[in-house]
Amino acid sequence: MERVDIDDVEPAFMDGSDLDRRGLSKHLGTEDLAINYYAIEPGEALSGGMHAHFDQEEVFYVVEGEVTFQTPEEEFVVGEHEVVRFAPGDFQTSVNDGDEVAVVIALGAPKPSEDIRVPMECRECGESETLQFLMTEDGQYLRCPECDNQFEAPV
């Protein structure tokens, strides 16, 4: 059994964002499940834009407030004490359109997601409708799974 106080976990800030994201997986010792805590200010998003994990199922539990999720087909609000699930390959993005901070627990399984895609056509071959998103020490890149063309991701 492992237990952690979320207030004892340091926020992990990415790409100049001040989004309060706290990774809980390491602290809880999970091997097959990614767990993240988010405190999302009004106007902030859970992710950098429309994307899908082709190798991971995601579940978002809204503890406080509300979060507006968007898929290619629809937009909907998930309110306090509601849960939404996205299957592997489901494209989604989200934002706190409310006036209050939204608190969200995000679960992903299996834990290591390495096939994250964005809905963009390859500008080199035009064959792929999704590009793989890669984060390295050198920056963020998009890679075409069809022709293997790689280019810097737009910021």
Secondary structure, DSSP 8 states (H G I E B T S, - for coil): -----GGGS-----TT---EEEE-HHHHT-SS-EEEEEEE-TT-BSSSSSBEETT-EEEEEEEESEEEEE-SS-EEEEETTEEEEE-TT--BEEE--SSS-EEEEEEEESS----EEES---TTTS--S-EEEEEETTEEEEE-TTT--EEE---
